[in-house]
């Protein structure tokens, strides 16, 4: 099963595709998409969209996982990030691929085990989980791979059957929220 992860950004959007074979996860492709530095914002969005459409068509993943917007202090940068997310979601919808969204804290918990992990910790864990020779760089690429790994863990972990069949009422976010099945 292939999962395509996207870390949207208005200047550079990271992407990564992983595949699960048995119990191992392996890297299929990763990189980043960006418009020319002197391009207008709509042209940059067009470059990101066309790149994602091409990649999704080429690799045909089973699903796409996208990082959710975090709360930003700068409204202008949050709006630009929202536009980039919209372009990524549109590309996945046009490809007819289901989309899953995860917050940065959920991704960090799934990869490192701590919701406030540093970028370097994330890069090192992605390297270890995928058996890479070096940590993926830049951080947009590592984040995109982390989103894909997070989704892979979600759909293949202990709650996967309940999530797939709709039996899970709510995924625990902290140990205080955990309630054993009856």
C-alpha positions as CSV (number, residue, x, y, z in Angstrom):
1,X,0.0,0.0,0.0
2,X,1.3,3.4,-1.0
3,X,0.6,6.6,1.1
4,X,1.5,10.0,-0.2
5,X,2.3,12.7,2.4
6,X,2.1,16.4,1.8
7,X,3.5,19.2,4.0
8,X,1.9,22.3,2.4
9,X,3.8,25.6,2.3
10,X,3.3,28.7,0.3
11,X,7.0,29.0,-0.7
12,X,7.9,25.3,-0.7
13,X,5.6,22.2,-0.4
14,X,7.2,19.0,0.8
15,X,6.0,15.6,-0.5
16,X,6.9,12.0,0.2
17,X,5.5,8.7,-0.9
18,X,6.0,5.6,1.2
19,X,5.0,2.0,0.7
20,X,4.3,-0.7,3.2
21,X,5.5,-4.2,2.3
22,X,4.7,-6.7,5.1
23,X,5.7,-5.0,8.3
24,X,8.3,-2.7,6.7
25,X,7.9,0.8,5.4
26,X,10.1,2.0,2.5
27,X,10.6,5.2,0.7
28,X,9.2,5.5,-2.9
29,X,9.9,9.2,-3.6
30,X,10.3,12.5,-1.8
31,X,11.1,16.1,-2.6
32,X,9.7,19.5,-2.6
33,X,7.8,21.7,-5.0
34,X,8.2,25.4,-5.4
35,X,7.6,28.1,-7.9
36,X,10.3,30.4,-9.2
37,X,11.4,32.9,-6.5
38,X,10.3,35.9,-8.6
39,X,6.9,34.4,-9.5
40,X,3.7,35.8,-8.3
41,X,1.8,34.0,-5.5
42,X,-0.9,32.6,-7.9
43,X,1.9,31.3,-10.2
44,X,3.6,29.6,-7.2
45,X,0.3,27.9,-6.3
46,X,-0.1,26.8,-9.9
47,X,3.4,25.2,-9.8
48,X,2.6,23.4,-6.6
49,X,-0.7,22.1,-8.0
50,X,0.6,20.9,-11.3
51,X,3.5,19.2,-9.6
52,X,1.2,17.4,-7.1
53,X,-1.2,16.4,-9.9
54,X,1.8,14.9,-11.9
55,X,3.2,13.1,-8.9
56,X,-0.2,11.6,-7.8
57,X,-0.8,10.4,-11.3
58,X,2.6,8.9,-11.6
59,X,2.6,7.0,-8.2
60,X,-1.1,6.3,-7.8
61,X,-1.2,6.1,-3.9
62,X,-4.0,4.5,-2.0
63,X,-4.5,7.7,0.0
64,X,-3.0,11.1,0.7
65,X,-2.2,12.4,4.2
66,X,-1.9,16.2,4.6
67,X,-0.6,18.2,7.6
68,X,-3.4,20.4,9.1
69,X,-3.0,24.1,9.7
70,X,-1.5,25.1,13.0
71,X,-2.3,28.2,14.8
72,X,-0.2,31.0,13.6
73,X,0.4,34.5,15.0
74,X,0.8,36.0,11.6
75,X,-2.6,36.1,9.8
76,X,-1.1,36.8,6.4
77,X,1.2,33.7,6.5
78,X,-1.7,31.6,7.9
79,X,-3.8,32.6,4.9
80,X,-1.1,31.8,2.4
81,X,-0.6,28.4,4.1
82,X,-4.4,27.9,3.8
83,X,-4.2,28.6,0.1
84,X,-1.3,26.0,-0.3
85,X,-3.4,23.4,1.6
86,X,-6.3,24.1,-0.6
87,X,-4.2,23.5,-3.7
88,X,-2.9,20.2,-2.2
89,X,-6.5,19.1,-1.3
90,X,-7.7,20.0,-4.8
91,X,-4.9,17.9,-6.4
92,X,-5.9,14.9,-4.2
93,X,-9.6,15.3,-5.0
94,X,-8.9,15.5,-8.7
95,X,-6.9,12.3,-8.5
96,X,-9.8,10.6,-6.7
97,X,-7.7,9.7,-3.7
98,X,-9.1,9.8,-0.2
99,X,-7.5,12.4,2.1
100,X,-6.6,12.2,5.8
101,X,-5.5,15.2,7.8
102,X,-3.3,15.3,10.9
103,X,-2.3,18.1,13.2
104,X,1.4,18.8,13.8
105,X,1.1,17.5,17.4
106,X,-0.5,14.2,16.2
107,X,2.2,13.7,13.7
108,X,5.0,14.3,16.2
109,X,3.3,11.9,18.7
110,X,3.1,9.2,16.1
111,X,6.7,9.6,15.0
112,X,8.7,10.6,18.1
113,X,6.2,9.9,20.9
114,X,6.1,13.5,22.0
115,X,3.8,16.2,20.6
116,X,6.4,19.0,20.9
117,X,9.3,17.3,19.3
118,X,12.0,19.3,17.6
119,X,12.6,19.3,13.8
120,X,15.9,17.4,14.2
121,X,14.2,14.7,16.3
122,X,11.6,14.3,13.5
123,X,14.2,14.1,10.8
124,X,16.2,11.4,12.7
125,X,13.1,9.3,13.4
126,X,12.0,9.4,9.8
127,X,15.5,8.4,8.8
128,X,15.3,5.4,11.2
129,X,11.8,4.4,10.4
130,X,12.4,4.3,6.7
131,X,16.0,2.9,6.9
132,X,17.5,5.9,5.1
133,X,21.2,6.7,5.0
134,X,20.7,10.3,5.9
135,X,17.9,12.4,7.4
136,X,15.6,13.8,4.8
137,X,16.2,17.4,4.1
138,X,14.9,20.1,3.9
139,X,12.5,19.9,6.8
140,X,9.5,20.2,4.5
141,X,10.4,16.8,3.0
142,X,10.9,15.2,6.4
143,X,7.5,16.6,7.6
144,X,5.8,15.2,4.5
145,X,7.3,11.8,5.1
146,X,6.3,12.0,8.7
147,X,2.7,12.7,7.7
148,X,2.7,9.6,5.5
149,X,4.2,7.5,8.3
150,X,1.7,8.9,10.8
151,X,-1.2,7.8,8.5
152,X,0.4,4.4,8.0
153,X,0.6,3.9,11.7
154,X,-3.0,5.0,12.1
155,X,-4.4,2.6,9.6
156,X,-2.3,-0.3,10.7
157,X,-2.1,0.2,14.4
158,X,-4.2,-1.4,17.2
159,X,-7.2,0.8,16.6
160,X,-7.1,0.4,12.8
161,X,-10.0,-2.1,12.5
162,X,-12.2,0.1,14.7
163,X,-11.3,3.2,12.7
164,X,-11.9,1.5,9.4
165,X,-15.3,0.1,10.5
166,X,-16.4,3.3,12.3
167,X,-16.5,1.6,15.7
168,X,-14.0,4.0,17.3
169,X,-15.9,6.7,19.0
170,X,-12.9,8.9,19.5
171,X,-9.1,8.3,19.2
172,X,-7.5,9.0,22.6
173,X,-5.3,12.1,22.4
174,X,-3.7,11.6,25.9
175,X,-3.5,8.9,28.5
176,X,-6.3,10.7,30.4
177,X,-8.7,10.1,27.5
178,X,-8.1,6.4,27.2
179,X,-11.1,4.2,28.0
180,X,-10.7,0.4,27.7
181,X,-13.1,-1.4,25.4
182,X,-16.0,-3.2,27.1
